[in-house]
Amino acid sequence: MASPLFAIPLNMGTGTWIVTIIAGLGFVLMFGLASAGGNYQELINTTLKNDEIARARRKDKK
């Protein structure tokens, strides 16, 4: 059972704790899968490249 130290101030019953724990674990699992399967380095590089191009265009207009 959950610690009474946390259950009393948050006014959470056993069912609420179970749902909270399952939701938290689900979030961590899905975040891990997305991070492992995603290609975020390419996304960051593309964003920086597009930003550089946009800045150069704005500079040329002045």
Backbone as CSV, one residue per row, in Angstrom:
resi,resn,N_x,N_y,N_z,CA_x,CA_y,CA_z,C_x,C_y,C_z
1,MET,0.842,-1.186,0.000,0.000,0.000,0.000,0.880,1.241,0.000
2,ALA,0.332,2.329,-0.502,1.067,3.589,-0.586,1.327,4.149,0.806
3,SER,2.357,4.949,0.868,2.732,5.559,2.144,1.650,6.535,2.607
4,PRO,1.230,6.452,3.869,0.234,7.400,4.376,0.733,8.843,4.349
5,LEU,2.041,9.021,4.352,2.607,10.362,4.285,2.158,11.082,3.017
6,PHE,2.075,10.339,1.909,1.647,10.940,0.650,0.137,10.831,0.448
7,ALA,-0.470,9.775,0.950,-1.897,9.551,0.695,-2.768,10.551,1.440
8,ILE,-2.371,10.953,2.605,-3.205,11.866,3.388,-3.200,13.282,2.815
9,PRO,-2.028,13.909,2.594,-2.046,15.266,2.062,-2.647,15.361,0.658
10,LEU,-2.462,14.346,-0.167,-3.007,14.381,-1.516,-4.442,13.879,-1.573
11,ASN,-4.920,13.313,-0.470,-6.280,12.789,-0.383,-6.551,11.789,-1.511
12,MET,-5.608,10.876,-1.723,-5.727,9.885,-2.784,-5.962,8.514,-2.177
13,GLY,-6.934,7.826,-2.722,-7.220,6.474,-2.281,-6.336,5.477,-3.024
14,THR,-6.517,4.218,-2.701,-5.714,3.164,-3.313,-5.921,3.110,-4.827
15,GLY,-7.148,3.222,-5.265,-7.439,3.176,-6.705,-6.778,4.319,-7.458
16,THR,-6.791,5.485,-6.859,-6.173,6.647,-7.492,-4.665,6.465,-7.591
17,TRP,-4.068,5.887,-6.548,-2.629,5.616,-6.584,-2.297,4.627,-7.697
18,ILE,-3.112,3.605,-7.853,-2.870,2.596,-8.887,-2.935,3.233,-10.272
19,VAL,-3.952,4.053,-10.504,-4.097,4.726,-11.794,-2.916,5.667,-12.035
20,THR,-2.502,6.395,-11.014,-1.381,7.326,-11.143,-0.091,6.590,-11.476
21,ILE,0.146,5.483,-10.817,1.363,4.715,-11.062,1.360,4.119,-12.466
22,ILE,0.222,3.570,-12.894,0.127,2.996,-14.242,0.323,4.080,-15.298
23,ALA,-0.282,5.239,-15.093,-0.134,6.342,-16.049,1.315,6.822,-16.099
24,GLY,1.957,6.921,-14.954,3.355,7.350,-14.907,4.283,6.369,-15.599
25,LEU,4.083,5.090,-15.334,4.904,4.067,-15.994,4.643,4.032,-17.498
26,GLY,3.394,4.215,-17.881,3.063,4.263,-19.308,3.737,5.432,-20.000
27,PHE,3.761,6.587,-19.334,4.424,7.758,-19.906,5.916,7.501,-20.089
28,VAL,6.559,6.958,-19.057,7.999,6.682,-19.139,8.284,5.674,-20.250
29,LEU,7.473,4.640,-20.361,7.653,3.631,-21.392,7.498,4.238,-22.791
30,MET,6.439,4.996,-22.997,6.206,5.590,-24.318,7.268,6.627,-24.661
31,PHE,7.703,7.403,-23.680,8.757,8.387,-23.916,10.055,7.676,-24.307
32,GLY,10.345,6.568,-23.628,11.540,5.794,-23.953,11.480,5.216,-25.355
33,LEU,10.336,4.682,-25.733,10.179,4.130,-27.084,10.309,5.214,-28.147
34,ALA,9.704,6.367,-27.892,9.777,7.467,-28.851,11.212,7.975,-28.987
35,SER,11.918,8.047,-27.877,13.300,8.513,-27.912,14.202,7.514,-28.630
36,ALA,13.985,6.247,-28.394,14.821,5.220,-29.018,14.539,5.114,-30.514
37,GLY,13.308,5.286,-30.916,12.939,5.120,-32.314,13.008,6.386,-33.130
38,GLY,13.022,7.538,-32.470,13.015,8.803,-33.194,14.393,9.216,-33.657
39,ASN,14.421,10.017,-34.685,15.681,10.540,-35.205,15.705,12.035,-34.911
40,TYR,15.918,12.381,-33.656,15.818,13.766,-33.225,17.006,14.601,-33.670
41,GLN,18.161,13.986,-33.841,19.341,14.746,-34.288,19.096,15.325,-35.674
42,GLU,18.491,14.538,-36.550,18.186,15.031,-37.893,17.171,16.166,-37.841
43,LEU,16.178,16.051,-36.980,15.174,17.100,-36.828,15.822,18.400,-36.354
44,ILE,16.714,18.304,-35.394,17.391,19.487,-34.869,18.260,20.121,-35.945
45,ASN,19.018,19.303,-36.665,19.876,19.836,-37.729,19.073,20.513,-38.829
46,THR,17.960,19.924,-39.216,17.096,20.520,-40.237,16.538,21.852,-39.759
47,THR,16.100,21.895,-38.513,15.559,23.136,-37.956,16.614,24.233,-37.936
48,LEU,17.823,23.897,-37.511,18.898,24.890,-37.483,19.269,25.358,-38.886
49,LYS,19.282,24.442,-39.845,19.598,24.802,-41.231,18.534,25.740,-41.797
50,ASN,17.255,25.425,-41.559,16.165,26.277,-42.047,16.208,27.651,-41.383
51,ASP,16.579,27.696,-40.117,16.693,28.966,-39.408,17.820,29.804,-40.001
52,GLU,18.921,29.161,-40.324,20.050,29.868,-40.930,19.663,30.450,-42.286
53,ILE,18.928,29.689,-43.065,18.474,30.158,-44.383,17.522,31.339,-44.222
54,ALA,16.589,31.238,-43.273,15.631,32.324,-43.050,16.348,33.598,-42.582
55,ARG,17.343,33.462,-41.723,18.097,34.633,-41.259,18.860,35.280,-42.419
56,ALA,19.427,34.456,-43.287,20.162,34.994,-44.435,19.215,35.744,-45.372
57,ARG,18.027,35.237,-45.590,17.048,35.913,-46.452,16.639,37.246,-45.862
58,ARG,16.402,37.270,-44.534,16.022,38.525,-43.880,17.154,39.538,-43.942
59,LYS,18.378,39.068,-43.812,19.533,39.960,-43.858,19.711,40.556,-45.247
60,ASP,19.443,39.742,-46.287,19.567,40.228,-47.667,18.502,41.263,-48.013
61,LYS,17.339,41.205,-47.377,16.252,42.143,-47.663,16.554,43.532,-47.120
62,LYS,17.387,43.647,-46.114,17.679,44.950,-45.501,18.582,45.790,-46.328
